[in-house]
Every structure is written in structure tokens, then in C-alpha cells.
Amino acid sequence: MSVADYFGKVEKLWDQLAAINPVPACVCGESEQFQLKLDEDKFHDFLYGINRERYGHLRSQLLAQDPTPSLDWAFKAMNQEEQL
């Protein structure tokens, strides 16, 4: 399965989860923190589900970065690696 196909499948699951567990709406800042945590969880979900044999080295590099890269950045990096 290609990186784009895998990402599309995972993204559909995230959309379904968001429909049943939406980000809380408030002005206290908790919704922003909730969204940041959700984005970080998606980043880890994506990387932990990717083919380790093919992308293990890049996966390790992305997981070691501080601050955590965006999910979009991780997808683009994996997609570029796939093209090599």
C-alpha cells in the first residue's frame, strides 16, 4: 500500500472519530490544548502504522525531532521517501 493510500485510510478513521468525539468548544484555552494533543496523537498514529521495514529510519528521525513536526510534514517526508 502506498503512503498516500495508507494516509487516506487513516484520515477517514480520524474523521469518523472526530464526528463522535468533537473538539470541545470553549474560550478557556482547553480546546486549543485538546487540538494540539489530538494533532500529536495523529502524528504518532501515522508513524506507528507505517511500514517499519521500508520507512523505519525516517520514522525514527521524525519521532526524535523536538518540537514534534506536523503531520503534514511527516506525510510529505514519507511520500518523498517512497518516490526514491
MIVEXBA-605431 format. One line per field, with one value per residue (C-alpha): residue number from 0; x, y, z. Coordinates in Angstrom, 1 decimal. Layout:
<atoms>
i [NUM	...]
c1 [X	...]
c2 [Y	...]
c3 [Z	...]
</atoms>
This chain:
<atoms>
i [0	1	2	3	4	5	6	7	8	9	10	11	12	13	14	15	16	17	18	19	20	21	22	23	24	25	26	27	28	29	30	31	32	33	34	35	36	37	38	39	40	41	42	43	44	45	46	47	48	49	50	51	52	53	54	55	56	57	58	59	60	61	62	63	64	65	66	67	68	69	70	71	72	73	74	75	76	77	78	79	80	81	82	83]
c1 [0.0	1.4	1.9	-0.9	-3.3	-2.4	-2.7	-6.1	-7.4	-6.1	-7.6	-11.0	-10.8	-9.8	-12.8	-15.1	-13.6	-14.0	-17.6	-18.3	-15.7	-15.5	-13.0	-14.6	-15.6	-14.6	-12.7	-10.6	-7.8	-8.6	-9.9	-6.6	-4.7	-7.0	-6.4	-2.6	-2.8	-5.0	-2.6	0.3	-1.6	-2.4	1.3	2.2	-0.7	0.5	4.2	3.5	1.3	3.7	5.8	8.8	11.0	10.7	10.5	11.9	14.9	12.9	10.2	12.9	14.2	10.8	9.9	13.2	12.6	11.8	9.5	7.3	6.9	3.5	1.5	1.6	5.4	5.6	3.3	5.3	8.6	7.3	5.8	9.1	11.0	8.5	9.4	13.1]
c2 [0.0	3.4	6.1	8.2	5.3	4.5	8.1	8.3	5.3	6.7	10.1	8.5	6.9	10.2	11.9	9.2	9.7	13.4	13.0	11.1	12.9	16.6	19.1	20.9	24.4	26.9	30.1	28.9	27.5	23.9	23.4	24.6	22.2	19.4	20.1	20.2	16.8	15.4	16.6	15.0	11.7	11.7	12.2	9.2	7.1	7.7	6.9	3.8	2.4	3.0	0.1	-0.2	-2.2	0.4	3.6	2.8	5.1	8.1	7.2	7.2	10.6	12.2	10.8	12.1	15.7	18.3	20.0	17.4	18.0	18.5	15.5	17.3	17.4	13.7	12.7	14.8	13.3	9.7	10.4	11.8	8.7	6.5	8.1	7.3]
c3 [0.0	-0.9	1.7	0.2	0.3	3.9	4.9	3.2	5.2	8.5	7.7	7.2	10.6	12.2	10.5	11.9	15.4	15.2	14.3	17.5	19.7	18.6	20.0	22.9	22.2	24.9	25.4	28.3	26.1	26.7	23.2	21.8	24.1	23.2	19.5	19.9	21.7	19.0	16.3	18.1	18.5	14.8	14.1	16.2	14.9	11.3	12.0	14.1	11.4	8.6	7.2	9.5	7.2	4.4	6.4	9.8	9.6	8.6	11.1	13.9	12.7	12.7	16.2	17.6	16.5	19.0	18.6	17.0	13.3	11.9	10.5	7.1	7.3	8.2	5.3	2.8	4.1	3.9	0.4	-0.8	0.6	-1.2	-4.5	-4.2]
</atoms>
